Amino acid sequence: MTFTTFGELLRYLRRRARLTQRELGIAVGYSEAHIARLEHNQRTPNPDVVRAQFIEALHLQDEPQMANLLVQLAEMAHQGRRLPEPPPLHSSHDGPPTNLRTQLTSFVGRVAELAEVKALLRETRLLTLTGPGGVGKTRLAVEAAAQMRDRFAGGIWVIPLASIRDESQVPRAVGMAIGLSPSTEPITVETLCEALACEAPVLIVLDTCEHLISACALLALRLVQMCPNVSVLATSREPLNVPGEVIWQVPPMRCDEAMQLFLERARAVRPDFVADEEDQALLVQICQQLDGLPLAIELAAARLRVLSLEQIAQRLDDRFNLLTGGNRLAPPKQQTLRTMIDWSYDLLSEPERILLRRLSIFPADWTLELAEAICSWEDAPDRTHQADHHTSLRREEVLDVLTHLVNKSLVAVDDSGSQPRYSLSNTIRQYAHEKLVEAGEFEWIFQRYLTYLPLEVQAPKQAHQHSTEAA
């Protein structure tokens, strides 16, 4: 890692010491604005003050090479010069400045996925991890970032966005994470680019972008356009959809990895828990029914405190009441299975909600033509609903709305055959079916399903009749 100006090195050392500009200013007797101008090379440093105050404030007493370089750059800036050939910088600290925190639970499996994400981060500067809620996008992104500290010597910063509701606050969230203070001047994309301008590579992780998608897309694009040293890794339930973006969909966990995750989390609540041969079949059933979603599996494992494996497996038909009581310090959307899906559902437009709940009528996969025929209003058996414009969905709208649901990781696509086939996961189907019943649409949509399907594919009729009786 090399630096050619006092400002660049000062900013690096302050962040490494995890000091804000204000905190450093207090330590050396300067104002916050003075520190900001020094870091932007807009003010000439005083070498004597650097020796007397900055070395101790930045914890450089045991790093003579780093301290000497800081003083040398201060002297050259004072003389109006800069280093023609920057000397190498060696640090006794174990990595770049970062706000990454030690994870308190183990990272299970995902070896192939982790390798692929790291490989993509070496090749592209804007990577978005997409996938349904609970599939582990955040944990995978953080783990990949933590394992790439050597590559991003300028810093790695994780920006959690789940609690932010105002799109205008996205640049501020990034600025606060990297140590800027909004009291000096408003934090904009431009001030971020100035603060991140250095030769060393920097990684910004924008976590949970889907509810702020426009603001995150604009910020990510501007950062990679204006800062050649900055890479952006985003996690979102839908792509940012900007030039230069590489989209990588996080898959569900494989069954063996999901079982390992269940067992590790189960031992956190029951240290004496051991799965025997009879338990293996139940574990496979639980992990498959929960679609390999890490969050759902962890919530199920937590129930071992009061339930047996067999009881957990039996209650998966009521999974939204079963899978509650997650980590109380986690974001609300990650504390129960229902709130996780509510988060996605609440972000949908009305046509998207209508189509999603009607698609739950299919017990397996379907084609676009079937979705158009069954889920739109044309030739509906019960036309009394037709007056309600809030529940109308025209046949010609289905393709676009279905595309949106695919992009938002709620509908899966299998294009391995002669034509694409679409499907819902077990969890999404159960949730959407509840919404279908709540909307009072189950009876007529089920009749359309029976009408349009050929007789040989009407085997699911009994399962739907059972759902009707339950509703």
Backbone torsions as a table, in degrees:
resi	resn	phi	psi	omega
1	MET	NA	133.9	-177.7
2	THR	-130.0	153.6	178.3
3	PHE	-137.6	142.7	-179.1
4	THR	-113.5	-12.0	-179.0
5	THR	-130.3	155.4	177.1
6	PHE	-61.3	-41.4	-177.5
7	GLY	-61.0	-43.7	179.7
8	GLU	-60.9	-47.5	-177.9
9	LEU	-67.6	-40.0	179.0
10	LEU	-60.9	-44.3	179.6
11	ARG	-62.4	-42.7	178.6
12	TYR	-61.1	-47.4	-176.8
13	LEU	-67.8	-37.3	178.6
14	ARG	-63.5	-45.4	-179.6
15	ARG	-66.1	-39.2	178.7
16	ARG	-61.6	-35.9	177.8
17	ALA	-80.0	-2.6	179.3
18	ARG	57.9	47.2	176.2
19	LEU	-111.7	141.4	169.7
20	THR	-79.6	167.1	177.0
21	GLN	-60.6	-37.6	178.5
22	ARG	-64.9	-44.7	-178.7
23	GLU	-63.5	-41.2	176.9
24	LEU	-65.6	-39.9	178.7
25	GLY	-59.9	-43.3	178.8
26	ILE	-61.7	-40.4	-176.7
27	ALA	-67.1	-31.7	-176.1
28	VAL	-107.2	-1.1	178.1
29	GLY	84.1	22.2	177.9
30	TYR	-111.8	162.6	173.2
31	SER	-79.4	162.2	177.1
32	GLU	-61.0	-40.6	179.6
33	ALA	-64.0	-36.6	178.6
34	HIS	-61.9	-44.9	178.5
35	ILE	-62.3	-42.1	179.9
36	ALA	-60.6	-41.9	-179.5
37	ARG	-70.0	-35.9	175.1
38	LEU	-61.5	-43.4	-178.3
39	GLU	-67.0	-27.4	178.4
40	HIS	-93.8	10.3	-179.8
41	ASN	56.7	31.8	177.9
42	GLN	-97.8	-3.1	178.4
43	ARG	-141.5	141.4	-176.9
44	THR	-81.5	127.7	179.4
45	PRO	-74.5	152.4	174.5
46	ASN	-96.1	112.7	-176.1
47	PRO	-58.2	-34.5	-179.9
48	ASP	-65.8	-40.8	177.8
49	VAL	-67.3	-37.5	178.3
50	VAL	-60.3	-45.3	179.2
51	ARG	-64.1	-44.5	-171.7
52	ALA	-77.9	-33.8	-171.0
53	GLN	-116.8	-43.4	-169.8
54	PHE	-72.8	-35.4	-177.0
55	ILE	-58.7	-46.8	-179.5
56	GLU	-70.7	-42.8	-177.4
57	ALA	-61.6	-31.6	-178.4
58	LEU	-96.2	8.1	175.5
59	HIS	61.4	45.8	-177.6
60	LEU	-103.8	11.2	-176.6
61	GLN	-59.1	-33.4	-178.2
62	ASP	-99.6	13.1	178.7
63	GLU	-128.0	76.1	-175.4
64	PRO	-61.3	-35.4	-179.6
65	GLN	-66.1	-42.4	179.0
66	MET	-66.4	-42.3	179.6
67	ALA	-63.8	-43.5	179.8
68	ASN	-63.6	-38.7	179.1
69	LEU	-64.7	-41.0	179.4
70	LEU	-62.5	-44.2	179.1
71	VAL	-66.1	-40.6	179.8
72	GLN	-61.2	-45.0	178.7
73	LEU	-66.2	-34.7	176.7
74	ALA	-64.7	-43.0	179.6
75	GLU	-64.7	-41.7	-179.5
76	MET	-68.3	-38.3	175.9
77	ALA	-63.8	-38.2	178.8
78	HIS	-63.3	-30.7	179.5
79	GLN	-92.2	1.4	178.8
80	GLY	77.5	23.1	-179.6
81	ARG	-120.6	168.7	173.1
82	ARG	-141.1	161.9	-176.8
83	LEU	-64.3	126.6	177.5
84	PRO	-70.0	-37.7	178.0
85	GLU	-131.7	108.1	-175.4
86	PRO	-64.2	133.1	177.2
87	PRO	-75.5	156.0	176.9
88	PRO	-66.3	149.0	-178.6
89	LEU	-114.2	122.0	178.6
90	HIS	-114.3	138.1	-177.9
91	SER	-123.1	143.8	175.0
92	SER	-82.7	-8.3	179.0
93	HIS	-80.3	161.5	-171.2
94	ASP	-100.1	53.5	172.8
95	GLY	137.7	176.0	-177.8
96	PRO	-76.3	168.7	174.7
97	PRO	-62.9	140.5	-176.3
98	THR	-164.4	157.9	171.1
99	ASN	-108.4	14.2	174.7
100	LEU	-60.3	137.6	-179.9
101	ARG	-113.3	153.0	176.6
102	THR	-64.4	127.5	179.3
103	GLN	-77.5	135.8	-175.2
104	LEU	-91.9	-5.2	174.0
105	THR	-124.7	154.9	-175.9
106	SER	-71.5	151.5	173.4
107	PHE	-92.6	114.6	-171.2
108	VAL	-103.0	131.4	173.2
109	GLY	63.8	-147.7	176.4
110	ARG	62.2	28.4	-176.9
111	VAL	-63.4	-48.4	-179.2
112	ALA	-66.0	-42.6	-179.4
113	GLU	-63.5	-42.4	179.6
114	LEU	-62.8	-42.5	179.2
115	ALA	-63.4	-39.6	-178.9
116	GLU	-69.5	-41.1	179.0
117	VAL	-63.6	-42.4	179.0
118	LYS	-64.5	-39.4	177.7
119	ALA	-63.9	-41.0	178.5
120	LEU	-65.2	-37.3	179.2
121	LEU	-67.0	-21.6	175.8
122	ARG	-80.3	-20.4	-174.2
123	GLU	-104.4	-24.6	-176.1
124	THR	-129.9	157.9	-179.8
125	ARG	-106.1	-1.9	177.4
126	LEU	-141.4	102.4	-176.4
127	LEU	-121.7	130.6	177.9
128	THR	-116.7	123.2	173.7
129	LEU	-91.5	119.8	-179.7
130	THR	-112.8	167.9	178.6
131	GLY	151.2	165.7	-178.9
132	PRO	-67.5	162.9	177.1
133	GLY	-59.4	138.4	177.6
134	GLY	85.5	1.0	-177.0
135	VAL	-82.1	-9.7	175.0
136	GLY	99.9	28.1	-179.2
137	LYS	-62.9	-47.2	-176.9
138	THR	-63.3	-47.7	-176.9
139	ARG	-63.7	-38.4	179.0
140	LEU	-66.2	-43.0	-179.6
141	ALA	-63.3	-44.9	-178.9
142	VAL	-65.5	-40.8	179.6
143	GLU	-65.5	-42.4	178.1
144	ALA	-61.9	-44.1	179.3
145	ALA	-61.7	-43.9	-178.2
146	ALA	-63.0	-32.2	-179.1
147	GLN	-84.3	-1.1	-178.1
148	MET	-118.7	28.7	-179.2
149	ARG	-61.9	-35.9	-179.1
150	ASP	-64.3	-31.6	-178.8
151	ARG	-77.2	-35.8	-176.1
152	PHE	-105.4	72.1	-174.7
153	ALA	-70.5	-17.6	179.4
154	GLY	-80.2	-12.5	178.0
155	GLY	136.1	151.7	175.6
156	ILE	-129.6	124.3	-174.5
157	TRP	-130.1	123.1	177.9
158	VAL	-98.4	125.7	-177.1
159	ILE	-112.3	98.6	177.7
160	PRO	-75.3	122.7	-173.6
161	LEU	-110.9	-0.6	-173.1
162	ALA	-59.3	-34.6	-175.7
163	SER	-87.2	-4.2	-178.7
164	ILE	-89.7	133.5	-179.2
165	ARG	-112.0	-22.8	-175.9
166	ASP	-99.4	119.7	-177.5
167	GLU	-60.8	-27.7	-179.3
168	SER	-68.4	-14.5	-177.5
169	GLN	-90.5	-0.4	-178.2
170	VAL	-64.7	-49.7	176.5
171	PRO	-58.2	-37.4	179.4
172	ARG	-62.5	-40.5	179.7
173	ALA	-61.9	-40.4	177.7
174	VAL	-66.6	-45.1	-179.0
175	GLY	-60.4	-43.1	179.2
176	MET	-63.7	-37.2	-178.6
177	ALA	-66.7	-36.8	-177.4
178	ILE	-89.8	1.3	172.4
179	GLY	106.0	5.2	176.2
180	LEU	-77.2	154.5	177.4
181	SER	-116.9	127.1	-179.3
182	PRO	-71.2	-8.3	-178.7
183	SER	-75.6	-22.6	179.3
184	THR	-76.3	-50.3	177.8
185	GLU	-159.2	156.4	178.8
186	PRO	-58.7	141.6	179.5
187	ILE	-87.9	116.1	179.6
188	THR	-120.8	176.5	175.9
189	VAL	-60.3	-37.4	-179.0
190	GLU	-65.3	-44.5	179.6
191	THR	-67.8	-32.0	175.7
192	LEU	-63.9	-44.1	-179.3
193	CYS	-63.3	-38.4	176.5
194	GLU	-63.9	-43.9	-177.5
195	ALA	-68.1	-29.7	-176.4
196	LEU	-93.8	-0.1	-176.5
197	ALA	-74.8	106.6	173.4
198	CYS	-157.9	172.5	-177.5
199	GLU	-79.4	-28.9	-176.0
200	ALA	-73.9	142.0	179.3
201	PRO	-64.7	140.5	-179.9
202	VAL	-125.5	142.1	175.5
203	LEU	-118.6	124.5	174.5
204	ILE	-108.3	122.8	178.2
205	VAL	-104.1	109.1	176.8
206	LEU	-92.4	106.1	-172.0
207	ASP	-102.5	125.2	178.8
208	THR	71.6	77.0	-174.5
209	CYS	-97.9	-12.2	-164.5
210	GLU	-61.2	-31.5	-178.5
211	HIS	-88.4	-3.1	178.5
212	LEU	-130.6	36.3	-164.2
213	ILE	-61.0	-40.2	-177.9
214	SER	-67.1	-45.9	-179.1
215	ALA	-65.7	-41.4	179.6
216	CYS	-66.6	-39.3	179.1
217	ALA	-62.7	-45.8	-179.8
218	LEU	-63.9	-45.6	-178.6
219	LEU	-63.2	-47.2	-178.7
220	ALA	-60.4	-43.9	-179.4
221	LEU	-63.4	-44.9	-178.2
222	ARG	-65.8	-38.7	-179.2
223	LEU	-63.3	-45.5	-178.1
224	VAL	-74.6	-24.8	176.8
225	GLN	-75.2	-41.5	-170.9
226	MET	-96.8	-15.3	-178.0
227	CYS	-125.3	95.4	-177.6
228	PRO	-60.9	-18.4	-178.3
229	ASN	-91.6	-5.7	-173.3
230	VAL	-99.9	132.6	169.6
231	SER	-114.6	150.4	-179.5
232	VAL	-123.6	128.7	173.1
233	LEU	-115.6	115.0	-177.4
234	ALA	-109.6	149.5	169.7
235	THR	-119.6	132.3	-175.4
236	SER	-161.6	152.6	176.1
237	ARG	-79.6	-7.7	171.8
238	GLU	-142.8	156.3	-179.0
239	PRO	-65.1	157.5	173.4
240	LEU	-72.0	-29.6	176.6
241	ASN	62.9	55.8	176.8
242	VAL	-128.0	159.4	179.4
243	PRO	-59.5	140.6	177.1
244	GLY	85.0	-5.7	-177.7
245	GLU	-75.8	135.5	169.8
246	VAL	-106.0	127.1	-176.0
247	ILE	-106.6	128.9	178.9
248	TRP	-131.0	119.7	-177.3
249	GLN	-86.1	124.5	178.8
250	VAL	-75.8	120.9	-178.8
251	PRO	-81.1	162.0	170.3
252	PRO	-61.3	161.9	177.2
253	MET	-69.8	143.3	171.5
254	ARG	-63.7	157.0	-173.5
255	CYS	-59.8	-41.7	-179.0
256	ASP	-65.0	-38.9	178.3
257	GLU	-69.6	-39.4	178.5
258	ALA	-62.6	-40.0	177.9
259	MET	-65.0	-40.1	177.3
260	GLN	-62.5	-42.1	178.2
261	LEU	-62.1	-44.4	179.4
262	PHE	-58.4	-46.6	-176.8
263	LEU	-64.5	-41.5	-179.5
264	GLU	-65.7	-42.1	179.9
265	ARG	-73.1	-30.8	178.0
266	ALA	-63.8	-38.4	-178.9
267	ARG	-70.4	-15.8	175.6
268	ALA	-71.6	-28.5	179.3
269	VAL	-103.6	-22.0	176.4
270	ARG	-138.0	84.8	-175.1
271	PRO	-56.7	-23.7	-178.0
272	ASP	-89.8	3.4	-174.0
273	PHE	-70.9	129.8	175.8
274	VAL	-134.2	129.4	-180.0
275	ALA	-89.6	120.7	177.3
276	ASP	-89.8	-173.9	-176.3
277	GLU	-62.1	-38.3	179.9
278	GLU	-66.5	-28.9	-179.6
279	ASP	-73.5	-23.4	-175.4
280	GLN	-59.4	-42.9	-179.8
281	ALA	-64.0	-39.0	177.9
282	LEU	-66.2	-39.1	178.4
283	LEU	-63.2	-42.8	177.5
284	VAL	-60.8	-45.8	179.7
285	GLN	-59.9	-45.7	-177.9
286	ILE	-63.5	-47.3	-175.8
287	CYS	-67.6	-36.7	177.9
288	GLN	-70.7	-42.7	179.2
289	GLN	-64.0	-29.0	178.9
290	LEU	-91.3	13.7	169.8
291	ASP	61.8	22.0	179.7
292	GLY	65.3	23.5	179.8
293	LEU	-85.0	117.6	-177.3
294	PRO	-55.6	-41.8	-178.4
295	LEU	-62.4	-45.7	-179.8
296	ALA	-63.7	-39.1	-179.7
297	ILE	-66.7	-40.6	178.3
298	GLU	-65.2	-39.4	177.9
299	LEU	-65.8	-37.5	178.0
300	ALA	-66.9	-42.1	-180.0
301	ALA	-61.7	-34.9	179.8
302	ALA	-63.9	-23.9	-179.8
303	ARG	-73.1	-10.6	179.0
304	LEU	-65.5	-12.0	176.1
305	ARG	-62.3	-32.4	-175.2
306	VAL	-127.2	-11.1	-178.0
307	LEU	-123.9	157.7	173.0
308	SER	-86.5	166.4	175.9
309	LEU	-56.9	-43.5	-179.0
310	GLU	-62.1	-40.9	178.6
311	GLN	-65.3	-39.6	177.8
312	ILE	-61.8	-46.4	-179.8
313	ALA	-61.4	-39.9	-178.7
314	GLN	-67.9	-27.3	-174.4
315	ARG	-95.0	6.8	-178.4
316	LEU	-68.9	-18.8	174.1
317	ASP	-67.3	-17.5	176.4
318	ASP	-119.4	46.7	-169.3
319	ARG	-63.3	-26.2	-176.5
320	PHE	-74.7	-23.8	172.1
321	ASN	-89.8	-23.3	179.9
322	LEU	-77.0	-44.9	-169.6
323	LEU	-95.3	78.7	178.5
324	THR	-130.7	179.0	173.0
325	GLY	73.1	42.5	175.9
326	GLY	-75.5	-171.7	179.7
327	ASN	-54.6	120.3	-176.0
328	ARG	-68.4	-16.3	178.1
329	LEU	-91.6	-5.8	178.2
330	ALA	-75.6	159.1	174.3
331	PRO	-54.9	147.7	-177.4
332	PRO	-51.7	-36.4	-177.1
333	LYS	-68.2	-11.7	-179.6
334	GLN	-108.4	10.0	-175.5
335	GLN	-92.3	-21.6	174.5
336	THR	-142.2	159.7	178.5
337	LEU	-65.0	-38.7	-178.3
338	ARG	-65.8	-45.1	-179.2
339	THR	-65.3	-30.4	176.8
340	MET	-62.0	-43.3	-178.7
341	ILE	-81.4	-32.7	174.0
342	ASP	-53.9	-40.4	-179.6
343	TRP	-55.9	-47.0	179.4
344	SER	-69.1	-43.6	-176.3
345	TYR	-64.0	-39.8	-178.5
346	ASP	-66.5	-22.2	179.7
347	LEU	-85.0	-6.2	-178.1
348	LEU	-79.9	151.7	169.7
349	SER	-74.3	166.8	-179.2
350	GLU	-61.2	-44.8	176.8
351	PRO	-60.2	-35.7	179.1
352	GLU	-67.1	-38.6	177.3
353	ARG	-65.5	-42.9	-179.7
354	ILE	-59.2	-50.3	-176.6
355	LEU	-66.5	-41.5	-178.6
356	LEU	-59.0	-47.1	-177.5
357	ARG	-68.1	-33.3	179.5
358	ARG	-72.7	-30.1	178.0
359	LEU	-66.1	-17.5	178.9
360	SER	-67.1	-10.0	179.1
361	ILE	-69.3	-22.2	179.9
362	PHE	-83.6	121.3	-179.3
363	PRO	-75.5	-17.9	178.6
364	ALA	-132.8	-131.1	-180.0
365	ASP	-98.0	175.3	-176.6
366	TRP	-154.2	168.0	175.9
367	THR	-102.2	166.5	177.0
368	LEU	-60.5	-40.3	-177.7
369	GLU	-62.3	-40.4	177.8
370	LEU	-65.7	-41.2	178.6
371	ALA	-62.0	-40.6	179.2
372	GLU	-65.2	-41.1	-176.2
373	ALA	-72.2	-39.8	-171.3
374	ILE	-91.9	-35.4	-170.8
375	CYS	-94.3	-7.3	176.5
376	SER	-93.5	178.1	-172.7
377	TRP	-93.2	-14.6	-177.4
378	GLU	-57.0	134.6	178.0
379	ASP	57.7	30.7	179.6
380	ALA	-62.8	135.6	178.2
381	PRO	-58.2	-36.9	-179.4
382	ASP	-114.0	102.1	-175.5
383	ARG	-92.3	7.2	178.9
384	THR	-67.0	-24.5	179.4
385	HIS	-77.5	-13.3	-171.5
386	GLN	-59.2	-26.3	-178.5
387	ALA	-73.2	-18.4	-178.2
388	ASP	-86.3	100.7	-176.2
389	HIS	-67.2	-17.7	-179.4
390	HIS	-71.9	-19.5	-179.6
391	THR	-112.9	12.7	-179.9
392	SER	-84.0	144.3	176.5
393	LEU	-150.3	111.7	-176.3
394	ARG	-79.3	152.9	-178.0
395	ARG	-56.6	-41.3	-176.8
396	GLU	-71.3	-11.2	177.9
397	GLU	-86.2	-19.2	-168.8
398	VAL	-61.4	-41.8	-177.6
399	LEU	-59.6	-49.1	-178.6
400	ASP	-64.9	-42.2	-178.3
401	VAL	-67.4	-40.5	177.7
402	LEU	-62.2	-39.3	177.3
403	THR	-60.0	-42.2	178.3
404	HIS	-62.2	-40.6	180.0
405	LEU	-67.3	-34.6	175.1
406	VAL	-65.9	-46.7	-179.6
407	ASN	-61.7	-29.0	-178.0
408	LYS	-93.6	15.7	171.9
409	SER	63.9	27.5	177.6
410	LEU	-102.3	-24.6	176.9
411	VAL	-120.5	133.4	179.0
412	ALA	-96.4	150.9	-180.0
413	VAL	-121.1	133.9	172.4
414	ASP	-117.0	107.9	-177.4
415	ASP	-107.0	25.5	-178.5
416	SER	-78.4	-18.8	-178.6
417	GLY	-93.5	-163.8	-178.3
418	SER	-70.0	-25.8	175.0
419	GLN	-144.3	150.6	-177.5
420	PRO	-61.9	144.5	173.5
421	ARG	-124.5	144.8	-172.7
422	TYR	-116.9	154.4	-179.1
423	SER	-155.8	163.2	173.3
424	LEU	-112.7	147.0	172.6
425	SER	-68.5	164.1	179.1
426	ASN	-57.0	-42.8	-175.9
427	THR	-68.5	-46.0	179.9
428	ILE	-65.3	-39.6	179.9
429	ARG	-62.4	-43.2	-179.8
430	GLN	-64.2	-41.6	178.6
431	TYR	-64.5	-46.8	-178.6
432	ALA	-65.1	-34.5	177.4
433	HIS	-63.1	-40.6	176.5
434	GLU	-59.2	-42.2	179.6
435	LYS	-66.7	-35.8	178.2
436	LEU	-63.4	-44.2	178.7
437	VAL	-66.1	-43.6	179.5
438	GLU	-59.6	-35.2	-178.8
439	ALA	-78.4	-5.7	-179.8
440	GLY	71.7	26.3	-174.8
441	GLU	-108.4	-1.9	-172.1
442	PHE	-62.6	-45.7	-173.6
443	GLU	-60.1	-50.5	-174.9
444	TRP	-72.8	-33.3	179.9
445	ILE	-70.8	-32.2	177.4
446	PHE	-68.0	-38.6	176.7
447	GLN	-64.3	-39.0	176.7
448	ARG	-64.7	-39.4	178.6
449	TYR	-58.3	-45.9	179.8
450	LEU	-67.3	-33.9	-177.0
451	THR	-70.4	-41.9	-172.3
452	TYR	-88.3	-22.1	-178.3
453	LEU	-82.7	140.5	173.5
454	PRO	-62.0	156.0	-176.5
455	LEU	-57.4	-35.1	-174.9
456	GLU	-71.1	-12.3	178.7
457	VAL	-113.9	22.6	179.0
458	GLN	-96.1	14.3	-179.4
459	ALA	-57.6	-33.4	-179.2
460	PRO	-67.6	0.8	-175.0
461	LYS	-55.3	-43.9	-177.2
462	GLN	-62.2	-39.3	179.5
463	ALA	-63.3	-39.4	179.8
464	HIS	-70.3	-36.3	177.6
465	GLN	-63.5	-37.7	177.3
466	HIS	-63.0	-39.8	178.6
467	SER	-65.2	-35.9	179.4
468	THR	-64.2	-44.3	180.0
469	GLU	-64.3	-39.2	-179.9
470	ALA	-65.9	-37.5	-178.9
471	ALA	-69.9	NA	NA
